[in-house]
């Protein structure tokens, strides 16, 4: 199965798609720029093709992670701002 294959969770109507992931980062309670700094450190250590799941509570992480992926050439698979904590999946592409 492709690690981008989505797995549906029927228990929650607000939960978005989930992806197979090899890393997880808990940035709950941290404010900008801390979640982005932690993400950069984690992604730096990951192999190409790996996916990380991030949990965060700072609303600015959506903008920060989107810009980070665009500038660094990674893929923001999903940004779910409808759950608490917010949930992101990012795939390292290079």
N, C-alpha and C positions, 0 to 999 in steps of 0.2 A: 504494500500500500504506500502510495506517495505520502511523504510526511506533511504535505500541504492538504491532505484529505481532511475535510472537516468532519467532526463528530458532533452530532446533535445531542443536546441535553434537553429532554422533554419535561424535566421537573421544574424548570423555571422559564417563564415567558420573557424575562429580561436578559437572560444569559445569551450572549452572542456565540458565534462559532468558536470552537476550541481546536487547536492544532497540536500535533505531536511536537514536543519540545524537549530539548536536552538540558536546558538551563532555566533557572527561575530566579527572579530578582524581586525582593519585597522592599519597595520604596515607600510604603505607607507611612504617613506622618512627616515625610521629608518635603521640604520646599525647594523650589528652584534656587540654585542650579544643581542641588545634590542628586536628585534622581537621574539627571542626564550624565553627571560625572560618574556615578556608579554604573550606569548602562555602558558608557564608553569603556570603562575598565573591564567589564564582563565580556563585551563583544570582542575586545582586543584579544582575549584569551581563548575565544571559541574558534573551532575549525570552520572553514568555509562550508556553507550548506547547513550549519546548525541553526536551530531556532531557540529563542529565549522568550519566556513569558514574564511579563512585568506587571506587578500590582502596585498601584499608586493612588494617592488621594489628592494630590495637587492638580487642579484643572489645567495649569499651564503645561503639564507634561504632554498633552495631546499635540500642542504646537511644537514643543521642543523635540519630541521624538519624531514627528513628521519631518521637520527640518533636518534633523540629524540623519535620518535615513536618506533623504534626498541628497544631502551634501556628501555623505560617505558611500553612497551606492548600495545601501542595504534595502531590503523590502519590508515595509510596514504591512504585515499580513492583515491585521485588524486592530482597531482602536475602539474599545467598547466603553463609552462614557455613560452608559445607561445603568451600570451596576456600581455598587459600592463594596470594595474599592474598584477604581477604574482598572481595566484589563487590556493589555497590549501584547501582541505577538510580533516579533521582529525576526526576520531571517537574514543571516549574514551571507552576502553574495560575493564579497571579495576580501 
